[in-house]
């Protein structure tokens, strides 16, 4: 999998998930406001490289306008 990710980054082969040429080893992307990830085997979880407690279900939601970015 690592080789596949490096190859895709180097060649720019990141495609939309809906693309007809999408393959399960490709890196796909999509946009959504909510996402639910099922983790029935309780696979280990790392956030920024640090191990944290895992869960069987993750519900992720984008909070629009949650912070303001100020630039000088």
N, C-alpha and C positions, 0 to 999 in steps of 0.2 A: 504494500500500500504506500509506503514512504516513497518508493521509486515512482509510482504513478503520480503522486502529488507533485514531486519535484519536476517530472516531465511536463505536467499540465501547467505548472507555474512558468516554467522556462518557455514553453511553446504558446502560452496564452490560450490553452484549450479549456477555458471555463465557459460552460454553456448554460443557457436557461434550462430549468428542469423540464419545461414543456417541449424542448427541442426534440424532434423526431430521431435525431442521431444520438441522443443521450444514452449512455451505457452505465451500468451500476458502479463501475470503477471511476467514472468521471466525477469531477467536482461540479455540482449543480448549484444554482442559486435561484431564489425566488423572493418576492416581497410579500410580507404579511404583517398584520397588526397583532396577531395572536398566534402562538405556537404551543402545541402540546407534544412532549417527548415521552414515550413509554420506555421504561427501563425494567422489564420484568425480571431480569437476572440480577438486578442490583449491581451493575457494572461499576467499577470505581469511577469517581468523579474528581477531576482536577480543575481548578480555576486559577488561571495565570501560573500554572505549574505547581500549585500547592494542592495537596490532597485535602478534600473536604468530605463531610458526610454525604453519602449518596441517598437517593430516594427511588421509589418505583415509578414515580410520575413527576414530570416537571412541566409546569405551566408558565409560559413566558408571555408577557404582554408589553407592548411599547406604550409608554406614557408620553403622549405628545406634549411638547412645550414644557417638559419637566425641569429643564434648566436653560439658562441663557448663556450663550457664549459671547464673551466680550473680547473684542480685539482692539489693541491700541491704535 
